Amino acid sequence: MVDITHKISTLRVATATAIVKVSKQETIDAVVNNLVPKGNVFEMAKTAGLFAVKNTHLSIPDCHPLPIEFTSVEYQIEGLEIHIIFKVKTVYKTGVEVEAMHGASIVALTMYDMLKPIDKEIEISTIKLINKEGGKSSFKNKFPNAIKAAVFVCSDSIFAGDKEDRSGKTIVEKLESYGVETSHYEIIPDELDVIQEKTKAYAKENHLVIFTGGTGLSPRDVTPEALEPILESRIPGIEEAIRNYGQQRMPYAMLSRSVAGTLGNSLVLALPGSTNGVKESMDAVFPHVMHVFHILKGKNHDSL
């Protein structure tokens, strides 16, 4: 199955439909008046659909087991057609489109099974997805101009040439995948005044200023101390999202002192120095965090 462990959980909604077409009005009358010998068609088919949607992963090999937190089944009769509208909701890392279509199809098959003794020419058609919400397509941020970022690696050892940078390059790669242009990349020492100077200078020309490293608890980890006095607005929600995401995957994430805030029209982030830590931090908040630029644009319409 596709690896979804890096994804965040969001509200996912999907609505699917299927059509059961009978051959005569008498069949429709029997369904509506509950005169079908096998029982109440609407209720029996609905029950089958509820069972089916919760077990989709047992029938479709690549579907992930997921919590189904809401399901509704509605019917609309149009002439000799019974339209099934099947809606599913969950809060999870992946969508419920297949679950909704699976549920609709099982409702239709149950109707077919119950009606075949009284109508030999029933057809099932148009099993399709009507709508889905909650995935990437629901949270797209579009900007008229390119989003630019400056990336800084805070590390005495990497600055001295004793180690090779991986976390900074990971940020650059992640930004590229989100359509963000890295205009500047630099390795700097763990010096408070250097971090402050770089932030002030590059926040004027970039929408994003991202630091990796210096967020731990050693005496030389001073990135938070450098940034906190110069940030105009802290954004605790971003910091909490990063730590919460990391803590679910690695128990030491709570020790990181990630920082997020604004300076002018720029978003400033201080992320962990480890390659895995910075990757998880980016996965936790990107690309959704870029919605901040729409908010900042509201303050200054010339910011983008």
TADA-V498040 format. One record per pair of residues at least 24 apart in sequence whose ideal C-beta (glycine too) atoms are under 6 Angstrom apart, sorted by the first residue. I is the first residue (numbers start at 0). GAP is how many residues later the second one is. D is the distance in whole Angstrom. If there is no record, write none. Layout:
I/GAP/D
I/GAP/D
This chain:
0/61/5
3/89/5
3/90/5
5/277/5
6/86/4
8/82/5
8/83/5
8/84/5
9/124/5
10/80/5
10/123/5
11/78/5
11/80/6
11/83/5
11/84/5
11/122/4
12/76/5
12/120/4
12/121/6
13/74/5
13/82/5
13/83/5
13/86/4
13/118/5
14/72/5
14/115/5
14/116/5
15/70/5
15/84/4
15/85/4
15/88/4
15/113/5
16/68/6
16/113/5
17/66/5
17/86/4
17/87/6
17/90/4
17/109/4
18/62/5
18/64/6
18/106/5
18/107/5
19/62/4
19/88/5
19/91/5
19/104/6
20/59/6
20/60/5
20/102/4
21/58/5
21/97/5
21/100/5
22/96/6
22/98/4
26/92/4
35/78/6
37/76/4
40/70/6
40/73/5
44/62/5
44/65/4
44/66/5
45/27/4
47/58/5
47/62/4
48/24/5
48/54/4
48/57/5
48/58/4
51/50/6
51/51/5
51/54/4
52/35/6
52/46/5
52/50/4
55/43/5
55/46/5
59/38/6
62/35/6
63/30/6
65/24/6
65/26/5
83/24/6
94/37/6
94/40/5
96/32/5
96/35/5
100/26/6
138/149/5
140/149/5
140/150/5
142/161/6
144/159/5
145/35/5
146/33/5
146/60/5
147/33/5
147/35/5
147/58/5
147/59/6
148/26/5
148/31/5
148/33/5
148/57/6
148/59/4
149/34/4
149/52/4
149/56/5
149/59/5
150/31/6
150/34/5
150/59/5
151/34/6
151/36/6
151/46/6
151/59/5
152/34/4
152/59/6
152/60/6
153/34/6
153/36/5
153/57/6
153/59/4
153/60/4
153/69/5
154/58/5
155/33/5
155/34/5
157/29/5
158/28/5
158/30/5
165/109/4
166/45/4
166/106/6
166/108/5
166/111/4
167/44/6
169/105/6
169/108/5
169/109/5
170/39/6
173/108/4
177/108/6
177/109/5
189/24/5
189/30/4
189/32/6
191/30/5
191/34/4
194/28/6
194/31/4
195/30/5
195/34/6
202/60/4
202/61/5
202/63/4
205/60/6
206/59/6
206/86/6
207/59/5
208/57/6
208/59/5
209/59/5
210/59/5
211/59/5
211/61/6
211/66/5
212/60/3
214/41/5
214/42/5
214/43/6
214/55/5
214/57/6
222/47/5
223/33/5
223/35/5
226/32/5
226/43/6
230/30/3
230/32/6
231/30/5
231/31/6
232/28/6
232/29/5
233/27/4
234/25/5
234/26/6
237/47/6
240/43/5
240/44/5
241/39/5
241/42/5
244/39/3
245/34/5
264/31/5
264/35/6
264/38/4
266/25/5
